[in-house]
Amino acid sequence: MSDIRKLIARIASQEEQLQSTCFLAPRTLGGSVRTRVAGLVRTFAPQPSDFEGWGIFQPQNDREAEVIEEADFVQIAEYLQQFPAVRLWLAYRLRGQTWLAYPANESDVRQRAGIAKPVPVCLVGEGEAFESAIARWDGRNWWFEEIDRRVDPIISERLRAELKQGTTPEALNFKGMTPEMKTTYDLVSQRIWTPQKQQQQQQQRDERRLREALEVGGGQLQEFRDRDDFWLVEWTTGDGERHTSAISKADLTVMSAGICLSGEDRNFDLQSLVGVVEDRDESEEW
C-alpha cells in the first residue's frame, strides 16, 4: 500500500511541476498536443486554438496549454532526430500545412510502417507538387523535416510539365522515372482532372437537356451560358429567328422569354416557349 501511495504522490508532484514547465510539441489544425509525465501521456487543447506548427507550450491547467513561442529550427531538428527518416514525394495539399505524399521507396516504407500507401505529412513548411521531402515517422504521424535537396530538381520540373501538358499516367514515361513517381503523378492528376472532367460531363448533360427540349418544340439550341440558378439560352425558331431567354435550371420554366408575353413568362417552359413565339410571329404577320 505504501508503494502505491508513493507512486501516486510522485505522479501528483510531477503533474504539479508540469504546470510550470514548458514542452515542445507539433500541432496540426484541429489537433491536440501531447507530452509525457511520469511515463503517462498527457493531452492538452492548445491556445490559441487556431495555432498550427511547432510550438513551445506551457500547461494552464489539466486540459489546456498555451503557446509561449514558436519552436526554432534547432529545437525542431532535435525533436525529429529521435524518429526514423523516410523520403516521400509530395502530391498535393490536403488542408493547412498537411500534404498528401507517396513513398519514394515502397519497400523501405513497408519495412518501417508495415504498408506502402499515400500518407498525410504534417507541418509541411515549404514545397510543391512532385518535390522530394524527408519526413519522420513517429509510429502514428508523418512529420515534415525538409525538402530533399539531393534529388535532381529536373525530375520535379519534368513531372509538373507533363501534368500541364495533360499527359495521362498511362502515357507518362521518361528516363529515370520510377513506379513511385508514376503513382504520385496519378494521385495529382486525379486531384486536378477529376473535377474538370465532372464539370465537362455536367455541361454536356445540360446542353443535351436544353437541346432536346427545344427540338421537341421545333426550335434549335445555339448556345447557353450559366448564370447560377438559370441559363441564358440563345436559340432559334424553325424559320431561323433568333431569341435569348432566361431558363430555370430546376424545371426549364421560363424566367424571362426575351419577348413580350404580358408578364406570363413563367407560365411556359422552354419546350412550349418555341410554339408560343412562332404562334405570335404568325399572328403578327396576319
PAFI-806746 format. One line per field, with one value per residue (C-alpha): residue number from 1; residue in one letter; x, y, z. Coordinates in Angstrom, 3 decimals, always signed. Layout:
REM PAFI-806746
k NUM;...
r a;...
c1 X;...
c2 Y;...
c3 Z;...
END
This chain:
REM PAFI-806746
k 1;2;3;4;5;6;7;8;9;10;11;12;13;14;15;16;17;18;19;20;21;22;23;24;25;26;27;28;29;30;31;32;33;34;35;36;37;38;39;40;41;42;43;44;45;46;47;48;49;50;51;52;53;54;55;56;57;58;59;60;61;62;63;64;65;66;67;68;69;70;71;72;73;74;75;76;77;78;79;80;81;82;83;84;85;86;87;88;89;90;91;92;93;94;95;96;97;98;99;100;101;102;103;104;105;106;107;108;109;110;111;112;113;114;115;116;117;118;119;120;121;122;123;124;125;126;127;128;129;130;131;132;133;134;135;136;137;138;139;140;141;142;143;144;145;146;147;148;149;150;151;152;153;154;155;156;157;158;159;160;161;162;163;164;165;166;167;168;169;170;171;172;173;174;175;176;177;178;179;180;181;182;183;184;185;186;187;188;189;190;191;192;193;194;195;196;197;198;199;200;201;202;203;204;205;206;207;208;209;210;211;212;213;214;215;216;217;218;219;220;221;222;223;224;225;226;227;228;229;230;231;232;233;234;235;236;237;238;239;240;241;242;243;244;245;246;247;248;249;250;251;252;253;254;255;256;257;258;259;260;261;262;263;264;265;266;267;268;269;270;271;272;273;274;275;276;277;278;279;280;281;282;283;284;285;286
r m;s;d;i;r;k;l;i;a;r;i;a;s;q;e;e;q;l;q;s;t;c;f;l;a;p;r;t;l;g;g;s;v;r;t;r;v;a;g;l;v;r;t;f;a;p;q;p;s;d;f;e;g;w;g;i;f;q;p;q;n;d;r;e;a;e;v;i;e;e;a;d;f;v;q;i;a;e;y;l;q;q;f;p;a;v;r;l;w;l;a;y;r;l;r;g;q;t;w;l;a;y;p;a;n;e;s;d;v;r;q;r;a;g;i;a;k;p;v;p;v;c;l;v;g;e;g;e;a;f;e;s;a;i;a;r;w;d;g;r;n;w;w;f;e;e;i;d;r;r;v;d;p;i;i;s;e;r;l;r;a;e;l;k;q;g;t;t;p;e;a;l;n;f;k;g;m;t;p;e;m;k;t;t;y;d;l;v;s;q;r;i;w;t;p;q;k;q;q;q;q;q;q;q;r;d;e;r;r;l;r;e;a;l;e;v;g;g;g;q;l;q;e;f;r;d;r;d;d;f;w;l;v;e;w;t;t;g;d;g;e;r;h;t;s;a;i;s;k;a;d;l;t;v;m;s;a;g;i;c;l;s;g;e;d;r;n;f;d;l;q;s;l;v;g;v;v;e;d;r;d;e;s;e;e;w
c1 +0.000;+2.849;+4.395;+1.134;+0.881;+4.452;+3.694;+0.573;+2.456;+5.270;+2.855;+0.972;+4.256;+5.348;+1.965;+2.180;+5.669;+4.336;+2.183;+5.353;+7.276;+7.292;+7.358;+7.908;+5.193;+3.877;+0.278;-1.883;-5.143;-7.881;-5.477;-4.264;-0.741;+0.777;+3.614;+4.698;+4.519;+5.862;+5.520;+1.921;+0.887;-0.969;-3.105;-3.898;-6.045;-3.706;-4.382;-4.824;-6.993;-6.018;-2.283;-0.611;+3.078;+5.848;+5.372;+6.686;+3.672;+3.022;+0.093;-2.501;-4.494;-5.027;-6.808;-5.231;-1.714;-0.758;+1.697;+4.553;+6.509;+7.179;+9.959;+13.142;+14.899;+17.381;+14.658;+12.556;+15.567;+16.445;+12.847;+12.706;+16.072;+14.537;+12.403;+13.432;+13.677;+11.835;+11.878;+8.489;+7.123;+4.770;+1.487;-0.918;-2.110;-4.924;-5.545;-3.476;+0.109;-0.824;+0.051;-0.641;+2.585;+3.739;+6.831;+9.857;+10.829;+7.869;+9.873;+11.658;+8.403;+6.772;+9.522;+9.219;+5.454;+4.079;+2.400;+3.272;+0.424;-0.340;+0.143;-0.627;+2.538;+2.053;+3.521;+4.981;+6.692;+7.711;+7.379;+5.115;+3.774;+6.346;+9.083;+11.032;+10.716;+12.236;+9.697;+9.923;+7.595;+6.781;+4.654;+1.487;+2.126;+4.457;+6.228;+7.864;+11.540;+12.855;+12.929;+15.495;+17.990;+19.955;+17.259;+17.636;+15.062;+14.728;+12.600;+10.027;+10.054;+9.505;+6.542;+4.932;+5.472;+3.885;+0.883;+0.464;+0.565;-2.169;-0.085;-2.058;-0.464;-0.536;+1.458;+3.945;+7.422;+10.876;+14.388;+14.865;+11.153;+10.282;+6.975;+6.675;+6.935;+4.232;+1.940;+2.460;+1.708;-1.506;-2.578;-2.015;-3.665;-6.780;-6.998;-6.799;-8.508;-11.437;-13.305;-12.650;-13.960;-17.050;-17.707;-17.390;-19.753;-22.297;-22.086;-22.709;-25.763;-27.100;-26.610;-28.395;-31.285;-31.767;-31.294;-33.863;-36.451;-36.064;-36.136;-39.395;-40.922;-39.380;-36.514;-32.759;-30.151;-27.359;-25.523;-26.136;-24.398;-24.522;-25.988;-26.082;-29.739;-30.678;-29.293;-29.210;-30.207;-29.763;-31.991;-33.730;-37.219;-37.881;-37.602;-34.271;-35.452;-33.018;-34.082;-32.420;-34.328;-33.596;-34.482;-34.690;-32.286;-34.717;-37.581;-36.820;-39.565;-39.206;-37.933;-37.700;-38.705;-36.863;-40.108;-43.282;-45.589;-47.653;-45.996;-46.925;-43.375;-43.382;-46.485;-44.338;-41.351;-38.615;-40.393;-43.710;-41.965;-40.972;-44.582;-45.697;-43.091;-43.930;-47.681;-47.040;-44.980;-47.728;-50.419;-48.281;-47.938;-51.686
c2 +0.000;+2.378;+1.793;+2.754;+5.901;+6.832;+6.322;+8.472;+11.145;+11.127;+11.447;+14.265;+16.055;+15.709;+16.911;+19.927;+20.615;+20.317;+23.395;+25.480;+23.534;+24.201;+21.453;+21.244;+19.711;+19.810;+20.832;+20.376;+22.255;+20.889;+18.652;+18.486;+18.479;+15.778;+15.323;+12.604;+12.864;+10.026;+7.659;+8.757;+10.667;+13.887;+15.571;+19.288;+21.583;+24.325;+28.013;+29.849;+27.197;+28.171;+27.651;+25.303;+24.468;+23.639;+25.395;+25.717;+25.113;+25.734;+23.971;+26.342;+23.591;+19.870;+20.452;+23.441;+24.502;+27.935;+28.612;+30.590;+30.888;+29.058;+26.480;+27.290;+25.178;+23.595;+22.571;+21.017;+19.157;+17.701;+16.554;+14.855;+13.129;+10.524;+9.136;+7.305;+9.374;+8.425;+10.085;+10.851;+12.531;+15.423;+15.177;+17.935;+19.958;+18.386;+21.216;+23.841;+22.579;+18.930;+17.353;+14.006;+12.236;+8.904;+6.878;+7.342;+3.770;+1.476;-1.428;+0.817;+2.287;-1.139;-2.353;+0.670;+1.270;-2.086;-0.781;+1.436;+3.794;+7.533;+9.221;+12.651;+14.546;+17.162;+20.655;+20.954;+24.320;+24.508;+22.584;+21.965;+19.045;+16.419;+17.652;+15.099;+15.573;+13.953;+13.078;+11.426;+8.614;+8.557;+5.419;+7.450;+10.525;+11.628;+14.907;+17.006;+17.709;+19.290;+19.223;+16.693;+18.855;+15.783;+14.814;+16.283;+19.132;+18.398;+15.364;+17.530;+20.056;+17.294;+15.865;+19.311;+19.959;+16.634;+17.403;+20.829;+19.241;+16.799;+13.621;+10.701;+8.480;+5.576;+7.567;+9.002;+7.701;+9.249;+8.226;+7.771;+7.542;+5.121;+3.365;+5.579;+8.738;+7.414;+6.657;+10.172;+11.598;+9.561;+10.942;+14.540;+14.119;+12.598;+15.512;+18.080;+16.413;+14.638;+17.885;+19.262;+16.088;+16.119;+19.737;+18.925;+15.980;+18.182;+20.790;+18.083;+16.863;+20.422;+21.048;+17.816;+18.676;+22.125;+20.884;+18.106;+20.455;+22.931;+20.289;+18.856;+22.304;+22.760;+25.064;+24.713;+25.466;+27.832;+28.331;+28.810;+30.471;+29.540;+32.160;+30.332;+29.295;+29.804;+29.542;+32.333;+30.384;+31.540;+29.603;+29.848;+29.046;+26.757;+29.676;+30.823;+33.723;+34.120;+34.645;+34.847;+33.572;+33.046;+29.459;+27.970;+25.089;+23.361;+22.645;+24.589;+27.112;+30.486;+33.219;+35.762;+34.926;+37.807;+38.882;+40.412;+37.769;+40.191;+39.042;+35.410;+34.189;+31.763;+30.018;+28.393;+26.105;+26.029;+23.411;+25.285;+28.661;+27.782;+27.284;+30.461;+32.530;+31.009;+31.489;+35.111;+35.647;+34.158;+36.340;+39.430;+38.600;+38.499
c3 +0.000;+0.855;-2.597;-4.293;-2.185;-3.088;-6.783;-6.578;-4.672;-7.265;-10.174;-8.399;-7.775;-11.386;-12.661;-10.375;-11.684;-15.243;-14.668;-14.552;-17.192;-20.931;-23.524;-27.285;-29.455;-33.029;-33.626;-36.728;-37.359;-35.121;-33.250;-29.672;-28.218;-26.042;-23.591;-21.206;-17.396;-15.228;-18.156;-18.827;-21.945;-21.198;-23.860;-23.978;-26.100;-27.401;-27.001;-29.297;-30.900;-34.460;-33.936;-36.428;-36.301;-33.865;-30.553;-27.041;-24.780;-21.108;-19.398;-17.952;-16.263;-16.754;-20.086;-21.855;-22.814;-24.108;-26.937;-25.401;-28.640;-31.863;-31.749;-33.655;-36.275;-33.841;-31.379;-34.146;-35.568;-32.153;-31.657;-35.062;-34.733;-32.421;-35.272;-38.483;-41.669;-44.861;-48.267;-49.824;-52.948;-52.162;-54.087;-53.029;-50.043;-48.054;-45.592;-43.857;-43.725;-44.248;-47.606;-49.180;-50.133;-51.502;-50.508;-52.765;-51.910;-51.287;-49.885;-47.369;-46.043;-45.977;-43.658;-41.371;-41.297;-42.406;-45.547;-48.507;-49.340;-49.731;-46.357;-44.885;-43.988;-41.287;-40.969;-44.450;-44.205;-47.860;-51.064;-54.029;-56.012;-57.052;-54.739;-52.747;-48.989;-45.928;-43.240;-39.834;-38.750;-35.018;-35.249;-35.600;-37.757;-40.531;-39.753;-42.455;-41.854;-45.051;-48.840;-50.012;-51.919;-53.014;-55.520;-59.001;-59.299;-63.020;-62.109;-60.313;-63.148;-65.705;-63.804;-63.471;-67.187;-68.138;-65.932;-67.530;-70.992;-69.981;-70.187;-68.760;-66.092;-68.550;-71.126;-68.633;-69.399;-69.256;-68.358;-64.634;-63.808;-61.001;-60.222;-57.125;-59.254;-61.547;-58.605;-57.243;-60.689;-60.806;-57.407;-58.512;-61.912;-60.351;-57.928;-60.738;-63.654;-61.979;-61.057;-64.542;-66.148;-63.939;-64.887;-68.584;-68.225;-66.436;-69.195;-71.769;-69.852;-69.542;-73.252;-74.179;-71.866;-73.415;-76.972;-76.602;-75.060;-77.896;-80.623;-79.300;-79.720;-83.157;-82.135;-82.156;-79.488;-80.490;-77.193;-73.479;-70.542;-66.868;-64.522;-61.173;-60.845;-64.507;-68.034;-70.580;-73.673;-77.260;-79.633;-82.994;-84.172;-87.145;-89.578;-88.107;-85.914;-83.014;-79.406;-75.991;-72.949;-69.249;-68.343;-64.837;-64.206;-61.880;-64.291;-67.511;-66.809;-68.489;-66.174;-68.988;-72.533;-74.152;-75.843;-74.507;-73.049;-70.979;-67.745;-68.298;-68.950;-66.016;-67.333;-70.018;-70.162;-72.805;-74.890;-75.066;-75.492;-79.051;-80.079;-78.296;-80.139;-83.531;-82.955;-82.031;-85.169;-87.334;-85.737;-86.245;-89.955;-90.260
END
